């Protein structure tokens, strides 16, 4: 953890002249506990931080291209998505992010959730305002999958739970997604490591405190 924090501190020092109000972007496997961490650890310690789940913007943008907020039927057929709708959805999400960051530019902002839309052809990565930290919440993939399937079984699995094939696909996708995110500069961290890094930003802690 000491090395991780030292690396972040070095990066933050290099970015001081153009420091973004977005202190972090947190991603992780579905079921990894991102929302729980934000609500029960991060914001309890630092209620002045403004946290936002990008899924909220995703749902709002669905209302622009479909019949209502959260209606994702327009992209159900992943291989035959109308790219006109996909681009309109992407641009709407980006506009909502821009407005949110601008409205909270005098605060510390903590974003969480997917920022790459694989169903959009071409440039499909959202601009999140140059986050000071890019974080991957590192938890046991099987435990995260268990949480996800437990949460979604009534909606997606008719209350019967996932099949062996569902488990296999989820774990394979989780491993692939993690590899892609780490190669894009995200750092695999635990909840405690994230809090320590946020401490450094919020409190300017000394070298001794970070060891």
N, C-alpha and C positions, 0 to 999 in steps of 0.2 A: 504493500500500500504506500509506503514511503516513496518508492520510485515513481509510482503513478502520480502522486500528488506533486512531486518535484517536477515531473514532466508538464503537468497542467499549469503549475506556477510559472514555469519558464515560458510556456505558450502565452499565458495571460499577460506576462510582463512585456512580451513582444508585441501584443495587440493593444497596449494601453492607449496609444494615440488615437486609435479608431475603435474604441471599446463599444460593443453593442449592448443595448439594454437587455438583449436576450442572453441570459447567463448560461442556458443549457437547452439542448434538445435531447430528450430521452426516448429511446426506442427499446423494443424487446419483443420476445416471442409472445403471442397471444396467450394470456393466462399467467404471464410472468409476475404480475402484481404492480404494474406501473401506477394505476389509479390508486390502489391501496397505499403505496409508498408516498405518493404526493399528498394524499389527504391525511394520512395518519402519522407521517414522519416529517416530511418537508414543511408543510404549511403549519403544523403544530409548533414547530420550532421557529419558523419565519413566516408568520401570517401576513407580513407586508409584501411578500413575493406574490406576483400575479401569475397564476398557473393556468394553462389552457390545454385541453385535449384537442388535437387536430381533428379527431373524429367528429367533433361538434360542427366544425366548418364543413366537413365532408357531407354530413347530413343536411346542413342548410343548403349546400349547393345542389343536392339531389332534388330539392324542391323546385329549383330553377329548370332542371332538365326532365324531371319526371312529375308524377302526380302529387307528390307531397314530401315533406321532410323525412329523410331516412328511407325513401322508396328507391331501392337500388335495382329495380327490375330492368331498367334500361341497359345495365351492364351484366346481366345474368349470363348471356351467351358470350363468354369471354373472347371467343375467337372471331366473333362477327359484330363487334361493337361499332356503332355509328360514331365515327371519329369527330364528326361535327358536334355531337352531344358531349363526347369525351373531352374535347377541347374547351367547350363552353363550361363544363363542370370544373375542369382544371383552373381555368381563368377566374371563375367565381371563387373557388377556394383561395387562390392566390390573392385576390382582391380583399377577401375577408381577413386574411392574415396581415396584409399590409395595413388595413384599417386598425386592426387590433394592436399591432406593434406601435403604430403612430399614436394611438390614443393612450398608450401606456409607456411612452418613451421616457417618462420621468421616473419609472419604476424598474425593478428587476423582474424580468419575465422568464418563466420556465415553461417550455413547450414540451409536449409529449405526443407520440403517435406517428403513424406512417407519413412520410413526406415524399415518397416516390409512388407514382400511380402507373403501374405496369401496363394498364389497358390503354394508356395514351401513347400514341406513336410520336417519335421524335423526342424533344426535350420534355421529360416527364418528372423532373425533380423540382419541388417547390423551393422558392427562395424564403428562408426562415430568418433573414436578417443577420447572417453571419454569427451564429451562436458561439459564445466563448468556449463552451464544452459540448462535445458530441459524445453521448453516453449510450452504451448498450447495457441494459439491466441483465446481468448474468445470473441466471438461476438454472436449476436442474431441468433439462428439457422435458423429461417425463412428468415431473411434478407440474410444470406449466401446462402441459397437454391435459393432465388430469383435471386441473382447475378449469381449463377452457371447455372441455367436454362436459364437465359437471354443470357449468354455467349455461351451456347452449343445448343440452340434450333435448329439452322440451321443444325448442324452436326449430332445431335443424335435424333432430334424429327421432322425432316422434315419441320422445320419452323413453326410448329403448337404449339409448347410448350408442357410441360409435362402434363400428366393426373393426376387426383386426386390420383391414385395409385402410380404414380411416386413421388408425393409430400410426401405421407405417408412413402414410402420406404426410401426416402432421409433423412427425419427427424428421423426416427427410427434408421437408420444406423449411422447418426451423433451422436445421443445420446449414442449408443453402443460404437462407436469408442472413443468418449470423455471419457467415463467411463474407458475403457481399458487403454488409455494413462495416465489418472490421476493415475490409480492404478500402472502404471509402473514408476511413479516418475515425470511425467511432471506437471508443475504448470500452472493453468489457469490464464492468465494475459491479461491486456489491452495493447494497443500500447504504451501508455504513461508510463506504468510500465516497459515495456521492455526497452524503451529508458533510463529510470532512472537506471535500472540495468546495462545496457551497459555503461552508464556514470561512474558508480562505477569502472568497469573494465578498461575503457580507461583512466580515469582521476584520479582515486584513491580519489574520493570525500570524504569529511569529514562527520562525523555523523550528523553535523548540516545541511549540504546540503541535506542529504538523508531524513530528517524528513519532 
